[in-house]
Amino acid sequence: MLNKQAILDDIFRNAPLLNSEDDCAENVVIPFLLRLGYDRNQICRKVSITGTSGHRFRKQADLVVYVKQRPSLVIETKRIQHRLQEEDVNQVLSYAQLLEPPTPIAALTNGRDWEVYYLDRDDIGGLESVPEPQELTSQILAASSREIPREKRQTAERLLVTIENKTALETAFRECRKELAKEGLIAESAFDELTKILTCKFNEEKKAAEGLGHNRFTSQWLLGSGPLAALEEMFAEAKQIFNVFPTGTQINIRNNETVAKIVRELELFGLYGFKTPLGLAGAGGDVVGSVYEAFLTGTLRCDLGQYLTPRQLVEFMVEIADIQIGEKVLDLSCGSGGFLIRAFINVRKKIRSLDLSQNDQERLVSELVTNNLWGIEINPRLATLCRINMILHGDGYEHIYTGDSIREDFFENTDGRRQDFSRIEQNNAAKFDVILINPPFNIPYEDPASLNRYALGRGKTAQGSDYLVLERAIRLLKPETGRLLVILPHGVASGSSETEVRNFVKTSTHIHACISLPVGAFKPFGGSNARTCVLYLKKSARNNKKRFLAQAERVGYDITSKYYRETNLNDLPVIAEAYHTVRKNL
């Protein structure tokens, strides 16, 4: 068998500068395939994809390898700076199932990182699993009689529609909002109602994906009975499955026409991703972000200082946190669950890479989702959305609590069970290994009872929410090994007006790293132009003067626009790589 890593290393030594997906395809992946023994005429670039409805997608499969004129291996390439994501997995698996005939193997790569998926078995491989020509020919002969069920192909089509045109999804949400407004459901009430509707859609897609029934969230299904009655039936089932709504929660829409229009707006999109050996490749994260932007009004969002944490920052912070298997993770203002979901994904990948039996791996994943992912969210609507999002990605909503993490000690989860965080603060063994937070910024807490709970609050008439959350997080860290990654105003790092907070941080923790973010990093997520930074703190008495400092100028999206628009310019993966290179010396 060929040493594929050695081949890839040699290709990289001679490769030109790689700036795009096309660079990765032409200068890394195709040379790699040729070195494996494939002929150049077996490899096709930019292969069109057509859905079951006859719709031809704008996106094309980057590379398809043919054996005897049959598509046999589809490869989706990404920029070398890109971190492989669940959305990418959904994309390449959709391509594999929509090609004619479907390919039995799909691969995803940024050139260096490789994931190889087999559609007919519960398995995933890395670079060494990329098949050589003879092996691929054997796979094709074995797969020749298999067919992909039409419903599964329709799922793939819906996912591609969602991935290809997120703007259309956001537009659909806004249209749903207009329809709900006609029913008198506005602002928070509209948000609640759409959450119920999305839960129905998630559950119907989940059932269909697991072969437990047909997807009823379609206009065609609604024709068979009254749309409103059909939605109520779907919700009665979904709320039992998801168990995130208070007892007695009902659909509040009154008109069949409203339901019919909303289902028509949303049925084209896929929100529940493919099951893979790494778990569910959920599309929920992007959906939650779209709902957040379309429905959380100024009252709910800006006045509470709640800003969606962009995916690029979430991925960066979780990556440099390097969460290990068995570590306990907390987010004190978890919103819709971005940090917890990314932590789950990263640790789950580490578990799947262990040389253990499937049962032992499942036991570790179960421990992760039931005991090691904790979140507190003050807004009950976001807490519900977080629980749904956690379910979609891995069923881990056991420790998602609702409450004010600054004022309160007792927090309740969806089952009515309570957790006393003051007891956790007094028990080092129960404290947290990793805390990740983007706290609400500068909301003044003025009541003496709250202020007197904190060193940064005592003796003051007011203190900002971000600094009080910071202090509470430090108190909840395990001594010596605990670490905290938090987004804070940049003044904490250098401003003269924040000397007291900075001194408190220095006396309570070791400042391990500080990464400055550009002005406007949160502009697309609520209009904030505040300059911010990521502080990485360790609960260590070690007086090491070395620390990692970096300045990010580009973060993967347009920081001058009030709308979120992704770009190819992102310093954060480069900074993360530099950090990992030197972290042992810090």
TORKOLLUM-464451 format. One line per 2 residues: their letters; for each residue x, y, z of C-alpha. Coordinates in Angstrom, 2 decimals, decimal comma. Example, Ala and Ser with C-alpha at 12.3 -4.5 7.8 and 13.67 -1.06 7.14 Angstrom:
TORKOLLUM-464451
as	12,30 -4,50 7,80; 13,67 -1,06 7,14
end
This chain:
TORKOLLUM-464451
ml	0,00 0,00 0,00; 1,23 3,49 -0,84
nk	2,33 5,85 1,92; -0,24 8,55 1,23
qa	0,98 10,97 3,86; 4,48 10,90 2,37
il	3,01 11,53 -1,10; 0,97 14,48 0,20
dd	3,96 15,95 2,05; 6,01 15,80 -1,15
if	3,24 17,54 -3,10; 3,11 20,35 -0,54
rn	6,87 20,84 -0,72; 6,53 21,66 -4,41
ap	3,11 23,33 -4,41; 2,69 27,02 -5,24
ll	0,87 29,42 -2,90; -2,60 28,01 -2,15
ns	-5,26 30,70 -1,75; -8,50 29,15 -3,00
ed	-10,56 25,99 -3,34; -9,45 25,76 -6,98
dc	-5,80 25,99 -5,89; -6,38 23,08 -3,53
ae	-8,05 21,02 -6,26; -5,55 21,73 -9,04
nv	-2,28 21,83 -7,07; -2,89 19,30 -4,29
vi	-5,80 16,92 -4,81; -5,43 16,16 -8,54
pf	-1,63 15,60 -8,26; -2,33 13,36 -5,27
ll	-4,86 11,27 -7,23; -2,44 10,98 -10,15
rl	0,29 9,76 -7,78; -2,16 7,13 -6,49
gy	-2,41 5,79 -10,03; -5,55 7,38 -11,49
dr	-5,54 8,56 -15,11; -6,12 12,25 -15,74
nq	-9,11 11,47 -17,94; -10,83 9,73 -15,00
ic	-10,92 12,99 -13,02; -13,58 15,58 -13,87
rk	-13,75 19,11 -12,49; -16,88 21,14 -11,69
vs	-19,49 18,45 -12,26; -23,07 19,76 -12,33
it	-25,54 18,48 -9,76; -29,24 18,04 -10,55
gt	-31,90 17,44 -7,90; -34,78 14,98 -7,95
sg	-37,08 17,84 -9,02; -34,89 18,57 -12,05
hr	-33,41 21,68 -10,42; -29,77 22,24 -11,42
fr	-27,71 23,69 -8,59; -25,42 26,65 -8,91
kq	-22,79 24,85 -6,84; -20,95 22,06 -8,63
ad	-19,01 19,09 -7,30; -15,35 20,13 -7,27
lv	-13,96 16,75 -8,34; -15,55 13,48 -9,43
vy	-13,48 10,37 -10,16; -15,03 8,04 -12,73
vk	-14,54 4,28 -13,06; -15,83 2,77 -16,33
qr	-17,65 6,05 -16,99; -19,53 5,80 -13,69
ps	-19,12 8,48 -10,96; -17,34 6,63 -8,16
lv	-15,71 9,13 -5,81; -16,77 12,74 -5,21
ie	-14,32 15,13 -3,56; -15,21 18,54 -2,15
tk	-12,18 20,82 -1,81; -11,81 23,83 0,49
ri	-9,19 26,51 0,97; -6,23 25,34 3,04
qh	-7,09 27,98 5,68; -10,64 26,59 5,98
rl	-11,56 24,33 8,90; -13,76 21,44 7,79
qe	-17,31 21,95 9,07; -20,57 20,04 9,38
ed	-22,01 22,09 6,53; -19,19 20,83 4,29
vn	-20,01 17,25 5,26; -23,67 17,77 4,32
qv	-22,59 19,33 1,04; -20,35 16,49 -0,13
ls	-22,73 13,76 1,07; -25,54 15,50 -0,83
ya	-23,43 15,52 -3,98; -22,67 11,81 -3,54
ql	-26,36 10,95 -3,33; -27,54 13,23 -6,16
le	-24,99 12,18 -8,78; -26,34 9,73 -11,37
pp	-25,72 7,04 -10,29; -24,75 7,93 -6,67
tp	-21,12 7,50 -5,64; -20,39 5,05 -2,79
ia	-17,58 7,22 -1,38; -17,32 10,94 -0,64
al	-14,21 12,83 0,50; -13,81 16,27 2,02
tn	-10,48 18,07 2,22; -8,69 21,39 2,57
gr	-5,54 19,71 1,26; -4,09 18,87 4,66
dw	-7,14 17,56 6,55; -9,12 14,71 4,96
ev	-12,42 13,05 5,84; -13,56 10,05 3,78
yy	-17,19 8,87 4,08; -18,68 5,58 2,90
ld	-22,39 5,84 2,15; -23,10 2,16 2,79
rd	-21,48 1,70 6,20; -20,94 3,40 9,53
di	-17,34 4,37 8,93; -15,13 7,38 8,35
gg	-11,53 7,53 7,35; -8,74 10,02 6,95
le	-6,08 10,47 4,30; -5,04 6,81 4,31
sv	-8,64 5,82 3,48; -8,63 7,58 0,10
pe	-9,05 4,55 -2,20; -6,45 3,59 -4,77
pq	-7,78 2,73 -8,28; -8,09 -1,02 -7,78
el	-9,83 -0,57 -4,43; -12,28 1,95 -5,89
ts	-13,11 -0,41 -8,75; -13,96 -3,11 -6,18
qi	-16,17 -0,65 -4,31; -18,05 0,17 -7,51
la	-18,65 -3,48 -8,35; -20,02 -4,04 -4,83
as	-22,24 -0,93 -5,02; -23,63 -1,53 -8,49
sr	-26,95 -2,95 -7,30; -27,63 -0,43 -4,53
ei	-30,05 2,44 -4,92; -30,53 5,53 -2,78
pr	-34,18 5,84 -1,64; -35,97 8,78 -3,25
ek	-36,77 10,36 0,13; -33,09 10,34 1,07
rq	-32,24 11,98 -2,24; -34,90 14,62 -1,57
ta	-33,27 15,26 1,83; -29,96 15,79 0,05
er	-31,62 18,22 -2,34; -33,14 20,26 0,51
ll	-29,80 20,44 2,30; -28,07 21,69 -0,84
vt	-30,77 24,34 -1,33; -30,10 25,52 2,24
ie	-26,32 25,51 1,90; -26,33 27,17 -1,51
nk	-28,65 30,05 -0,68; -28,80 31,03 2,97
ta	-30,07 34,45 1,92; -33,19 32,78 0,59
le	-33,65 31,02 3,93; -33,40 34,30 5,82
ta	-35,89 35,81 3,37; -38,22 32,88 4,03
fr	-37,99 33,52 7,79; -38,89 37,16 7,26
ec	-41,87 36,15 5,13; -42,94 33,84 7,96
rk	-42,68 36,77 10,32; -45,03 38,80 8,11
el	-47,56 35,97 8,10; -47,38 35,63 11,88
ak	-47,88 39,38 12,26; -51,21 39,05 10,44
eg	-52,25 36,78 13,31; -51,23 39,41 15,85
li	-48,05 37,49 16,70; -45,20 40,00 16,75
ae	-41,73 40,31 18,32; -41,33 37,73 21,11
sa	-44,62 35,99 20,31; -43,60 35,54 16,67
fd	-40,21 34,22 17,76; -41,88 31,67 20,05
el	-44,25 30,53 17,32; -41,55 30,08 14,71
tk	-39,49 28,09 17,24; -42,44 25,69 17,59
il	-42,83 25,46 13,82; -39,12 24,78 13,31
tc	-39,26 22,11 15,98; -41,99 20,40 13,95
kf	-39,85 20,61 10,82; -36,75 19,32 12,63
ne	-38,73 16,38 14,03; -40,31 15,47 10,70
ek	-36,92 15,53 8,93; -35,38 13,54 11,79
ka	-38,05 10,84 11,53; -37,63 10,57 7,77
ae	-33,81 10,42 8,06; -34,04 7,60 10,61
gl	-36,62 5,67 8,59; -39,32 6,14 11,24
gh	-41,91 7,75 8,99; -42,54 10,17 6,15
nr	-41,78 13,88 6,35; -45,19 15,50 6,85
ft	-43,87 19,07 6,77; -44,90 19,57 3,15
sq	-47,65 21,40 1,31; -48,71 18,10 -0,24
wl	-49,29 16,51 3,16; -51,32 19,51 4,35
lg	-53,74 19,01 1,46; -54,95 15,80 3,06
sg	-56,22 17,52 6,20; -56,66 21,03 7,51
pl	-53,20 22,70 7,67; -53,71 23,99 11,21
aa	-54,88 20,62 12,54; -51,93 18,93 10,80
le	-49,44 21,37 12,37; -50,99 20,87 15,82
em	-50,64 17,11 15,38; -46,98 17,48 14,37
fa	-46,25 19,77 17,33; -47,94 17,45 19,85
ea	-45,51 14,74 18,73; -42,45 16,98 18,40
kq	-42,71 18,53 21,86; -42,69 15,03 23,38
if	-39,59 14,10 21,39; -37,70 17,33 22,06
nv	-38,98 17,99 25,62; -37,88 21,64 25,63
fp	-41,22 23,43 25,95; -43,16 24,16 29,17
tg	-46,11 21,88 29,89; -49,22 23,04 28,10
tq	-47,44 24,86 25,27; -49,69 24,99 22,20
in	-49,66 26,34 18,64; -51,14 29,85 18,78
ir	-51,90 30,28 15,06; -55,63 30,41 14,29
nn	-55,87 30,32 10,48; -55,23 27,49 8,02
et	-53,95 29,96 5,45; -51,16 31,15 7,74
va	-49,93 27,60 8,32; -50,11 26,76 4,61
ki	-48,05 29,83 3,65; -45,40 29,23 6,33
vr	-44,99 25,57 5,37; -44,73 26,59 1,71
el	-41,97 29,08 2,60; -39,91 26,57 4,62
el	-40,45 23,16 3,02; -37,79 23,66 0,34
fg	-35,04 23,92 2,95; -33,31 21,15 4,88
ly	-32,55 21,75 8,54; -31,62 18,27 9,73
gf	-28,32 17,02 8,35; -26,99 13,56 7,58
kt	-26,13 11,03 10,23; -22,43 10,23 9,99
pl	-19,99 8,16 12,07; -19,01 11,43 13,75
gl	-22,65 12,02 14,69; -25,22 14,28 13,14
ag	-23,91 16,83 10,63; -26,63 19,26 11,67
ag	-27,54 22,33 9,69; -29,12 23,78 12,83
gd	-26,37 26,26 13,67; -26,95 28,32 10,54
vv	-30,70 28,10 11,03; -30,47 29,43 14,56
gs	-28,36 32,34 13,37; -30,91 33,20 10,70
vy	-33,79 33,04 13,18; -31,83 35,18 15,60
ea	-31,23 37,92 13,06; -34,78 37,84 11,68
fl	-36,68 37,68 14,94; -34,75 39,04 17,91
tg	-35,77 42,66 17,97; -33,89 45,50 19,66
tl	-35,85 44,85 22,85; -34,62 41,29 23,07
rc	-31,15 41,66 21,61; -29,45 45,03 21,81
dl	-31,07 46,19 25,03; -29,89 42,99 26,70
gq	-26,45 43,35 25,10; -26,94 40,01 23,35
yl	-24,92 39,67 20,18; -24,61 36,49 18,19
tp	-21,04 35,21 18,36; -19,85 34,72 14,77
rq	-18,98 31,16 13,81; -15,40 32,15 12,96
lv	-14,76 33,42 16,51; -16,48 30,42 18,08
ef	-14,33 27,99 16,07; -11,16 29,93 16,88
mv	-11,77 30,08 20,63; -12,75 26,42 20,91
ei	-9,75 25,38 18,82; -7,18 27,16 20,99
ad	-8,96 25,97 24,16; -8,05 22,43 22,99
iq	-10,76 20,77 25,09; -9,83 17,24 26,08
ig	-11,98 14,13 26,44; -13,61 14,13 29,88
ek	-13,24 17,86 30,50; -16,24 19,80 31,81
vl	-17,23 22,86 29,74; -19,41 25,87 30,70
dl	-20,83 28,93 28,96; -22,39 31,42 31,41
sc	-24,29 33,29 28,68; -24,79 30,49 26,17
gs	-27,35 32,11 23,83; -28,26 29,61 21,13
gg	-25,37 27,31 22,09; -22,57 28,11 19,62
fl	-19,63 27,45 21,96; -21,15 24,28 23,41
ir	-21,96 22,82 19,99; -18,46 23,50 18,68
af	-16,96 22,02 21,86; -19,12 18,93 21,37
in	-18,04 18,56 17,73; -14,32 18,92 18,52
vr	-14,31 16,53 21,48; -16,48 14,01 19,61
kk	-13,89 13,94 16,80; -11,18 13,21 19,37
ir	-13,27 10,35 20,77; -13,87 8,89 17,28
sl	-10,12 8,97 16,59; -9,36 6,72 19,60
dl	-8,49 3,09 19,01; -11,48 1,86 21,01
sq	-14,49 -0,34 20,35; -17,63 1,36 19,10
nd	-19,32 0,67 22,46; -16,51 2,38 24,37
qe	-16,62 5,34 22,00; -20,40 5,62 22,43
rl	-19,96 5,56 26,20; -17,52 8,49 26,02
vs	-19,85 10,44 23,69; -22,75 9,79 26,06
el	-20,69 11,06 28,99; -19,84 14,17 26,98
vt	-23,43 15,07 26,12; -25,01 14,19 29,47
nn	-22,40 15,44 31,96; -19,78 17,70 30,40
lw	-21,61 20,43 28,44; -23,15 23,14 30,65
gi	-24,80 26,43 29,73; -26,81 29,19 31,41
ei	-28,95 31,64 29,42; -30,98 34,51 30,90
np	-33,42 34,67 27,98; -35,80 31,68 28,13
rl	-36,45 31,92 24,38; -32,78 31,57 23,57
at	-32,43 28,82 26,18; -35,14 26,85 24,37
lc	-33,44 27,46 21,04; -30,13 26,33 22,55
ri	-31,69 23,08 23,75; -33,16 22,39 20,31
nm	-29,82 23,14 18,70; -28,00 20,84 21,13
il	-30,49 18,04 20,40; -29,92 18,45 16,68
hg	-26,17 18,12 17,08; -25,94 15,44 19,74
dg	-28,82 15,29 22,24; -26,77 17,10 24,91
ye	-29,16 19,49 26,62; -29,14 17,93 30,11
hi	-27,32 20,90 31,64; -28,77 23,87 29,77
yt	-30,24 26,14 32,44; -32,32 29,30 32,39
gd	-31,44 32,21 34,65; -29,24 35,22 35,40
si	-25,71 33,92 35,92; -24,76 37,14 37,75
re	-27,61 37,46 40,26; -28,65 33,86 40,85
df	-27,21 30,67 42,34; -30,06 28,24 41,60
fe	-30,78 27,38 37,97; -33,45 25,13 36,50
nt	-33,31 22,95 33,41; -36,16 21,85 31,16
dg	-37,03 18,90 33,43; -37,46 21,17 36,45
rr	-34,25 19,96 38,10; -32,26 22,63 39,90
qd	-28,52 23,20 40,18; -26,88 25,23 42,95
fs	-23,85 26,99 41,50; -22,80 28,40 44,89
ri	-22,08 24,80 45,95; -20,06 24,25 42,77
eq	-17,99 27,34 43,63; -17,16 25,76 47,02
nn	-16,23 22,35 45,59; -13,05 22,31 43,53
aa	-13,79 18,85 42,12; -17,16 20,07 40,74
kf	-15,71 23,16 39,05; -15,13 23,54 35,32
dv	-12,08 22,71 33,21; -12,97 25,13 30,39
il	-15,28 28,16 30,35; -16,05 29,91 27,06
in	-18,08 33,15 27,07; -19,14 36,09 24,98
pp	-20,88 37,92 27,86; -23,52 40,63 27,43
fn	-21,57 43,89 27,17; -21,74 46,71 29,69
ip	-25,29 46,29 30,98; -25,19 48,11 34,33
ye	-26,03 46,12 37,45; -27,00 48,63 40,13
dp	-28,73 46,72 42,93; -26,54 46,42 46,06
as	-27,41 42,76 46,57; -25,88 41,83 43,23
ln	-22,91 44,18 43,49; -21,97 42,93 46,96
ry	-21,55 39,40 45,60; -18,47 40,50 43,63
al	-15,11 42,04 44,40; -15,54 44,13 41,23
gr	-18,96 45,31 42,43; -18,58 46,03 46,15
gk	-18,58 49,69 47,05; -19,83 50,77 43,61
ta	-23,16 52,21 42,48; -22,99 50,19 39,25
qg	-20,83 47,65 37,41; -21,00 46,26 33,87
sd	-22,41 42,79 33,23; -19,32 41,71 31,30
yl	-17,00 42,26 34,27; -19,32 40,59 36,77
vl	-19,66 37,54 34,49; -15,86 37,51 34,15
er	-15,43 37,38 37,94; -18,01 34,63 38,35
ai	-16,35 32,58 35,62; -12,99 32,85 37,36
rl	-14,58 31,62 40,61; -16,01 28,58 38,78
lk	-12,67 27,48 37,24; -10,83 24,46 38,58
pe	-7,68 25,53 40,45; -4,40 25,09 38,57
tg	-5,88 23,49 35,45; -9,00 25,58 34,70
rl	-8,93 27,90 31,70; -11,22 30,67 30,53
lv	-11,63 32,16 27,06; -13,74 35,30 27,07
il	-14,55 38,13 24,66; -14,18 41,49 26,44
ph	-13,86 45,20 25,60; -10,32 45,89 24,41
gv	-9,83 48,37 27,25; -9,32 45,45 29,64
as	-6,09 44,67 27,81; -4,67 48,20 27,69
gs	-7,12 50,97 28,69; -6,30 53,18 31,67
se	-9,97 53,28 32,72; -10,01 49,49 33,15
te	-6,98 49,26 35,47; -8,99 47,83 38,36
vr	-10,45 45,02 36,23; -7,05 44,28 34,70
nf	-5,41 44,10 38,15; -8,15 41,76 39,35
vk	-7,52 39,49 36,37; -3,77 39,51 37,01
ts	-4,12 38,62 40,69; -6,74 35,90 40,04
th	-5,36 34,21 36,93; -2,40 33,86 34,62
ih	-2,94 35,78 31,37; -2,05 33,10 28,85
ac	-3,00 34,91 25,64; -4,67 38,04 24,29
is	-5,91 38,28 20,71; -7,10 41,71 19,57
lp	-10,11 41,81 17,26; -10,78 44,53 14,70
vg	-13,25 47,36 15,20; -16,59 46,21 13,80
af	-16,13 42,51 14,62; -19,69 42,55 16,01
kp	-21,21 45,09 13,65; -23,09 42,47 11,55
fg	-24,46 40,94 14,76; -26,27 43,85 16,33
gs	-24,53 46,99 15,09; -21,84 47,21 17,77
na	-18,62 49,00 16,77; -16,93 48,29 20,09
rt	-13,33 47,14 19,85; -12,92 43,79 21,54
cv	-10,37 41,10 22,32; -10,24 37,43 23,24
ly	-8,60 36,91 26,62; -7,30 33,44 27,44
lk	-6,86 33,09 31,20; -5,56 30,16 33,23
ks	-6,37 29,52 36,89; -2,74 28,97 37,72
ar	-0,45 30,40 40,37; 2,43 30,04 37,94
nn	4,04 33,44 37,45; 5,13 32,97 33,87
kk	5,67 36,31 32,15; 5,44 34,80 28,67
rf	2,10 35,11 26,93; 0,76 34,85 23,40
la	-0,26 38,13 21,75; -1,81 38,58 18,31
qa	-3,82 41,09 16,29; -6,53 39,90 13,90
er	-7,32 42,37 11,13; -9,58 40,06 9,07
vg	-12,03 37,60 10,58; -13,74 35,85 7,66
yd	-16,68 38,24 7,20; -17,25 41,88 6,28
it	-16,81 44,01 9,42; -17,92 47,21 7,67
sk	-21,45 45,98 6,90; -24,42 45,65 9,23
yy	-25,29 42,43 7,37; -23,30 39,23 7,77
re	-21,35 38,49 4,59; -18,61 35,88 4,60
tn	-15,27 36,60 2,94; -12,21 34,48 2,17
ln	-9,95 36,68 4,32; -9,51 35,31 7,82
dl	-6,48 35,71 10,08; -7,91 33,56 12,88
pv	-6,85 30,10 11,53; -3,32 31,47 10,99
ia	-3,26 32,86 14,54; -4,52 29,53 15,91
ea	-1,76 27,66 14,08; 0,87 30,10 15,40
yh	-0,53 29,68 18,93; -0,32 25,88 18,80
tv	3,28 26,15 17,61; 4,42 28,10 20,69
rk	1,91 27,24 23,43; 4,18 24,73 25,20
nl	6,63 27,57 25,84; 4,04 29,85 27,45
end
